[in-house]
């Protein structure tokens, strides 16, 4: 279930054991989040207040009547096109190499990174630095499209066109702020 007006939203899905898992998305400054004590029961009411005017049945079922306290998870990302200078004996993979907004690709990229790093080491068994250089040389261009898609997905869910951009995604229509398809 997705309810996504610009700047905030509620996403929920059913898990095994008849559990309903809810994600509340809020595009708020870090100070807003830091000001909330999420161990305090009042935190749930403060989060729910961001959805004032929504159907009380929806906010109760998905926010205030939950059995667990909310957990704040701030989205941290590396800048698009992020690269680093080769450092002998060290490389990065997974989120450490390409931390981006959640888009469903993180675990797949981490596993692919591991496989590609393994292939590079196997191709250069006597020259670890050559293996790392080859791995990183392929890593950067390979992840650029994933960065763009992750930022586009975040914009579709929380940007100015939400929820219509997200609906367009499912209908195969225009995407993104400029209407271009990704």
N, C-alpha and C positions, 0 to 999 in steps of 0.2 A: 504494500500500500504506500502510495506516495501522495503527500499533500505539500505542494511546493510553491508558495508565493515568493516574490523576490526577497532575498535576504534572510529567509528562514524556511524551515520545513520540518515535517515529521515523516519519517520512513519507518515502516514496521513490517515484520515478517514472522511467520509462525515457524518455530523450531520443534524438534522432537520433544516428546514429553508434554505436549500441550502448552508450550511456553511461547509467549508473544514477546519478541525482541523489538524494542523501539529505539530509533536513533532520532534525536532532536538536533537539527542543524540550525545554528544561529550565526549569522555573519556579524560578529560583535568584536570590539577591540579587546585585546588581551587584558586590559585593566578591568573590563566588565566581568570577565571570567575570574580573575584573581580576587575580585571583591566578594565572591560567593564562597561560603564554607559548605562544600558539597557533603560534608559529614552531618550537617545540620538539616533537620527535617524541613526547615523553611526554604532550603535550596530548591526543592521540587516545586513549591508554590511560586518562587521567583522565576523559574524557568517557564512554568505554565502561564504566568502573567504575560509573557511575550506573545502568547496566543489569545489574548483577550479578544472577545468577540467571536471566537470560533465556537463550534458546537460543544457545549460542556460535556456531552457524552463522549466525544472524541478525545478531548484533553484529559478527562478523567480516566478513560480506559487506557490511554497511551502514555500519560505523564503522571498525574497525581495519585492514581490508585495502584501504581506498580508496587511490587514487593521488594524491590531493591532501590537503593539510593542512586541518584544520577552520578555518572562519572564524566568529568570534563576531559575531552580529548581535543586538543588544539591541533589544527592542521599545519604542519611545518613542511616547507618545501625548499629545495635548492632552486636557484634561478634557472630559467630556461637556458639551454646551451652550456650549462656548467661543465667545466673541464678542470683538470688539475695537471700540474707539471709532474713528470715522471719522478718518482722518488725510489731509489734503488731498494729492492727487496720488499716493496709494499705496493699493494693495489687495493681497490675496493670493489665490492659487488653487492647486489641487492639494494636495499634502501640506502645504504651508506654511499653507494655510487650514484644513485638517481632517485633521491627522495622527492616524491611528487604527490599531488593530491590523490586521494583514493579513487581508483577508476576500475578496479578489478584486475589489474595487471601486475601488481606488486609481487606476489608469490611466484607467478609465472616468470617474471623477469629475473628474480633472484635465482630460480632453478636454472634458467637458461644461462645466466651469467656463470654459474658454477660449472655447467657443462662446457661452455665456451672457454673458460679458464683452464679446465682439465684438458680440452683439446689442444689449446695453445701450449701447455706444458708438455703434452705428449709429442707435439710437433717439434719442440725444441728441448729435448731431454737434457742436453748438456749446456744449455744457455738460458737460465731462468730469467734473466733480464730481457732477452729477446722474446721469451714467452709472454712476459708481462707487457712489453711494448706492443706485441701483436694483439693481445687481448684488449688492451685499452684502445688501440687504434680502431678496432671494430666496435667496441662498446659505445663510444660517443656518438657516431652517426646512427647506430642502431636504435638508440633510445630517444633521439630527437622527436620522432613521430609520437612516441608514447607520452612525452611531456606535453606536446600540443593537445593530444586527445584527452589527457587527464585534466588539463586546464579548461578545455572545452566542456567536459562533463561537469566540472564544478560550476561553470558559468550556466550550463543548461539547468542545473538544479537550484542554484541560488542567485543567478544573475537577473538583470532587469527584465528579461523575457520569460522568466519562470512563471508559470509552468509550461507555457506554450512552446518554448524551445525544446523542453524535454518531451512533450507530446510529438513535436515534429520529428524527433529522433526515432520514435517508434513508428511513425507513419511514413518515414523516408522523405520528409519534406526538408525545408531549409533548416540549417543549424547555425549556432553562433550569433554573435552580435551583428555581424555584417550580412547574415543570411547565407553565407557560403557554406557548402558542405565540407566537412573535415575529411 
